[in-house]
Amino acid sequence: QGPGILSRGVGDVGSRAGEQVDLRYYAGFSGIMDTNLAPFARDAQGNLLRIHNLYGIEASAGVYGVHSWKRSQLGLDYHGSYHRYLNENIYSGSDQALTLGYTHQTSRRLAFDLRESVGTLTLGNSQVANAASNDPNSSFTPGMLLFDSRMYYLSSSAFATWTQSARMSYSFGGTAFLQDRKYLGLSNSWGYDFTGSALRRVSKSSSLGATFVHSHYEFPGFLSRSDSNAYHGVYATTIGRFWTFSMEAGVTVSEVVSPFTLTLNPVLAALFGQPTISGTTYLQTTFPSGSAKLRRQFRRASVAFNYFRGLNSGNGAYSTGRLDNATMSISYTGIRKLNLGLDGGYYKLVSIGQGMGSYEQFSAAAGFTYSLGHAMHLSMRYDLRDQQINVANYSRTNSRASIGLLFSPGTLPLALW
């Protein structure tokens, strides 16, 4: 489909530091410290509960890589951990995140892309949460948890691409997702979208096209639902020998339906014989939307910048919302025994149909792995996240630091970014 257009199947699932590697696994133990965790609970004075400076140990395991056959590819990215705190056992538990991507070329003209993401999270600020949130075009973002509370998620997508000629191709397919939250008061959500697009190669290095997406979201806890349509133009190209750039731009039209309840004045309550009245609100809104991706692939490194503006299914407190998301990531294994990683992001979520103010989040992470020989690797990582809700003067900054040893056979340094 042209440079800069990643498949919705394998895409960059399982790739590390600018290149695809065959399946690579790791397992080990780390010491961890978490600060300022936020359970979905209040203290005895009615204030939001905060848990400070938990320290303990964590067992982790994972596997990543891409395996190729004659006509197909399989990309795998799995991170899992079990953490146990020594000074307070309330948050001990496991986090898991698995992404599978599969691309199969059935003929010269027809290809199928499948992708599956599934996992469970308690902590929103960790390596597992970052792994679960690395798709900027996802309709939900597990790492944007407002509270450190248990959730389960599932997302499945299937797409087909028909290549009409050397210059023209068409793609169509859909995605379905489910978020299950285990605390009463936070809403579960589920939804789906259908996508159709057409791309034309206008030169050896550039492509132009258009895409249409219809989305439907449901929020059982809020009795709310929405239907949205996005209309985007697409442009993708290479810049020089190593950079690729792609962009989508257009508008999204959303229709949100939500119930409401009003408490009546005592006189009106006596008149109508009921203390409240209920009804349904309908809101239609149109906003600019799109995305941009700039990537550079080195032999042993990668640099990526992503921007996304579009629909998001919220975080349990927010329902259908407009998300602005800007992220960057760097992974480098140019040194024989060392892998360095750095990523950061900004998220702003504005609810459509809820007068709750905007939710903003800043996040950053840095770390490295160093080969000690005999398949043993030293691993260090630091994650920082700042959350704010402007209308409520809510602010929380929490962090996680970890250091440990991982076992992972292989000739290249272990890469966790």
N, C-alpha and C positions, 0 to 999 in steps of 0.2 A: 504493500500500500504506500510505500515511499518512506524515505528517511524521516525519523522523528515520530512515526506512528507505531506505538507498542501494541502488541496483540493483547486482547482481553483475556487470553488464556495464560500462557507462561509469562509473557511480558518480561519483567525483571524479577519475578519470583525466584528466589534461590540464588541470584547472582550476588557476587561480592567483589568489591574493589575493582570494578571495571571489567570483569571477565566472568564467564560461566565456569564453574568447577563441578566435577562429579560429586556425588553425595558425600558429605562430610559430617561426621557426628562428633559430639562432645558431651562430657558429663563431669561434674565436680562439686566442690563445696566452697562456700564463701561466708565471710563475716559481713553482716549488714547493719546499718543504722538508718532508721526512718524518723523524720521529725514532723510534727504538726499534722498527724493524721486526723481525718474528719469523718467519724461514723455518722450514720443517719440517726442521731439521737441528741437529746438535750441533757444538761446537768441538773442538779437539784434546784438551782436558781432560775431555770428556764432558758439559759443561754445555750447556744450551740456547743456541743461537747468537742473538746480537742484533746488528743493524746500525743504527748511530746516525748521525743528521745527514746524510742524503742530500739533495742539492740538484740541481735541474736545470730542465728546461723541459717543458711539457705542451701539446699541441695538443688542443683539445676541440671538440665539436660536439653539437648537440642540436636537438630539435623537440618542441613540446608544443602542445596545444590540443584543442578539441572542434568537430567539424563536424556540423551538423544537416541532415537532410532531412525530408520530410513525415512519414514514419513511423519514422525511425531516427536514431541518433546514433553517431558514432565518436569515441572519446577516444584520444589518442596521447600518450605520454610516453617520450622517448628521450634518454639521456645516453651519450656515448661519449668516450673520451680515449685518447691515446697519450702516455706519459711516458718521458722519457729522462734519466737522471741523469748528471751531469758528473763527479762524483768517484768513482763506481763504477757499472759498467754492468750489474751482476748483476740488478737489478730492473726494467730497462727493459722496457716492454711496454704492452699495451692493456687497458682495462676497458670493458665495454659492458653496458648495461641498457636493455631495451625492454619497455614495457607497452602493450598494446592492449586497449581495451574497446569492445564493440559491443552496442547495444541496438536491437531491432527490434520494433515493435508490428504484428503481423500482422493483428490484428482488434481489435474493442473489448474482447474478453475475454482474448486470448492475446498474450503478449509473450515474446521470447527474449533472454537475456543471454549473451554470450560474452566471455571474457577470456583473454588470452595474455600470459605473462611469460617472457622468455628473456634470457640474458646470460652473461657470463663475467667473473670477478673474480680479481684477485690480492691487492689491498689491501682490508682490511676497514674502513678508516677514510678515507673519501673521499666526494665528492659522488655518485659513481656508486653506491657501496655503499649510501648512504643512500636513493638513488632506488630501488634494488632491494629495499629492506626497508620500504617505506612502507605496506604492507598489514598491519595488526595481526592480521588473522584468517588469515594465510597459515600453512600447515602447516610451512613452513621460513622461516628468516630469514637471507638471504645476508650481511647486515652483521654477523652475530654470529660471524664466522670466528674460530676460536681461533688459527690460524696465518695468516700472509700467504703463502698458497700458492694455486696456480691451481685454480679450480673452474669448472665449467659447470653451468648450471641451466635447467630448463624447467618451466613449469606451465601447464596448460590447463584451463579450466572451461567448462561449458555448463549453463544453467539455463532453465527455462520457468516462467512465472507465469500461472496461470489465475484470472481475476477472475470469481467466481461472481455477485457482486452488488456494489452500491455499498459494502457493508460487509465482504464476505468474499472472501478470496483465498488461493490455494494455490500454493506453489513447490516445485519438485523439480529435482534435477540432480546433478552430480558434478564432481570435480576430480581430476586426475592430475598427479603431479610426478616429476621426476628430478633428482638431484644427482650429478655426475660429478667426482670429485676425482682429481688427477693424481699424487698421492704415495702410494706403497705404505706402509701402516700407518694411513692414514685411510680410513674406510669410505665407499663410495658408498651411496646410498640411493634408493629409489623407493617410490611408494605411491599410494593413491587414497582418496577418500571419496565417499560418497553422502549427500545431504541432502534431507530433506523437511520442510516447514514449513507452518503455517496461521496466518493473521493476520486479526483482526477489528477493524474500525474501531468503537470504542465511543463516539467523539465526533468532532467536527470536527478536534480536535487530538491525539487519542490513539488508540493501537492496542494490542491485546493478542493474544498468540499463543503457539505452541509450536513447537519445532523438534527434530528428531532427526538425528544425524550418525553414520554408521558409517565408521570409518577403518581402513585396512590399510597397514602400513609394513613394508618389507624392507630389511635391511642386509647385503649379500653379504659385506663384509669381516669382519663379526663373526658371520656365520651366524645372525643373530638376526632375529626377526619379531614383529609385534604386531598385535592386533586390538582395537579400542576402540569403545565406543558412548557417545555424549553425549546427555543428555536435558535440554533447557533450556526454561524459560519466557521469553517475550519481551514487553517493554514499550517503547513509543516515544511521545514526545510533544513538543510545542513548549512553550517557556517564554518567555512574553512574545511579542514580535513577531519576534525575531531568533535566539533560541537554540533548538537542537534537542537532544534527549536520547534515547538508546536504551540498553537494557540487556537482556542475556541472563543467566540464572542457573539453575544446576542441578547435575548431577553427571556425571562421566565414569567409566566402568568400563573398565579396560584389562587385557588379558591378554598377557603377554610370554613368549616362548619363546626360550631361549638355550642354547647348548652350554657345557659346562665340561670341564676336564681337571685331574686331581689327580695329583701325584707320590707314588708309593707308598713306604712305608718299605722299606729294602733287604731285610728279611726277607720282607715280603709280595710284593715284586717277584720274589724267588727262588721263592716259592710259586706265584705265578700265571704266572710266565714273561714278565712285561711290566713296564716301569718306571712306567707310568701307567695310569689308568683314565679313561674318558670317559663322559659322560652328558648329559642335557638337563634344564634347570631350567624350571619353569613358575611364573609369579608373576601373581596377580590382585590388582589394587588399585583402590580407589574414592576419588575426591577431588572436592571442590567445584570447579566450573568455571564460566566465563561471560565476559562482556565488558561494558564500558560505554563510551559515546562521548558527549561533550558538545562541541557545535560552535556557534560564532557566525559568521554571515556578514554582513560589512559590504559596502558597495558596492565598496570598493577594498582590503579587508583580510579576513583570516580568522583565527580562533583555534580550535584543536582540542585536546582532551584525550582520550586513549584509554587504556583498561586492558583487558588480556586475560589470562586464566588458562585454560590448556588444553594440548592436545597439541602437541608440536613434534618434528620429525624430527632434531633435534640438529645438530651442527656438524662431523661427521667423526670426532670422538673420543667424543662422547656419542651414544647411539642414541635410541630412543624416550624422550622426557622430558616432564616437566611444566614448562611455561614460564609465568612471571609477567612481564608486560611492561607498563610504564607509560610513556607518551610524551606530549609536548606539542609543538605547533608554532604559530608565528605568522608570517604573511606580510602585509606592509603596503606598499601603493603609493599612499598618500594624498598624498604629495608628488609634484609633477609629474614630476621627473626621477629619482626615487629609489625603489628597492625594498629593503626591509629584511627579513631572514629570521632566525629563531631557532628551534632545535628542540633537544630533549633527550630522553633515555630511560634507563630502568632495566630490565635484563633479569636474570632469575634462572632458570637451567635446572637441574632436578634429574632425574637419570636414573632411569628405572623399570627395575629389574633389574640395574643396575650400581652397585657400591659405590665410586663415584668422588668422592663429595662434590658439593657444589653449585658451579656456575659462575655468577659474577655479572659483569655488565658495566654500567658507567655511560658514557654518551656525551652529548656536547653539540656544537653547531655554531652559528656565527653568521657573518653576512656581509651584503654589500650589492652592488647594481649601481647605477651612476650614469651617466645619459646625458650624453655629451660633445658630442652633436650629430653630424649626418651619419651616423646609424645606428651610431655607435661608443659603446661602454659600458665604463666602468671596473668591474672586478669584484674583490672581495676576500672571502676566506673563511678561517675557522679551524675545524678539527675536532679534538676531543679525545676519547680513549677510554681507559677504565681497566678492566682485566680482572683477575679474581681467582678462584682455586680454593681453597676453604678447607682441604680435607684435605691438600693438597700444599704449602701456604704459597706458592702461585704468585701472582705479582703483576706486571702489566706496564701501563705507561701510555705510550701513543704519540699523536702529534699530527701534523697536517698544516696548513701555512699556504700560501696561494696568493694571488697578485696578478697581474692580467693585463688584456688588452684583448679585447673581444668585438665582433663585427660582427653586428647584428641589426636590420633595418629594421622599423619599427612606430611607432605613435603613443604607445603606452603604454611605461613603463619595462620593461626586460627583467626577468622574475621567474623566479628559479631555485629557488624554494621553492613 
